[in-house]
């Protein structure tokens, strides 16, 4: 997901005052300070704001690729050899603005952010081996907020994130990356859960969906519904999950 004010993925870290001193600090890739810009209609070349463009809905979550591309996004790039003068035309990807809002270039933005996050997560085993203990392999955990807290997700996102931190600490999580998702996919036919898998081409940076289907009826038709939740990728041991669900919903 993208924060429309900063064009950055919606991630966060646990505040230091909520962690034990021996706990691993969360990846410090949280929100930047809000940047304001009244409007811009025209530009020459790529302005500094190209990497932090703005949406007309600053208070809402939006999916990547929902904005407008630049006039030259996707156009072929000509490479010149400085030794022999040979020209080569690259038509596979073309010019790329690397903005989250660009419908032509957001795949590259996502790939670069994912690569950076993966490198930092994996590097934790080298710089915080003692704190991690036996937890040396990253795990994936989904944190679903109770319906009573759904309104916080849109009206007071920092408060919703703090609730997710508390749930993770109770479940034995040490630290990692936290990504917000405002919606869920449900089956059109039976309202069952949809599961899917993706891969990323290392050269083209394009996402390829391998499979997506309903776990109950096998249908591949889905719909988007409200369902604020978080995805965690990092270190720790999940425990007390049933008790947490009973206590918090």
Order of alpha helices (4+ residues) and beta strands (2+ residues): beta-beta-beta-beta-beta-beta-alpha-alpha-beta-alpha-alpha-beta-beta-beta-beta-alpha
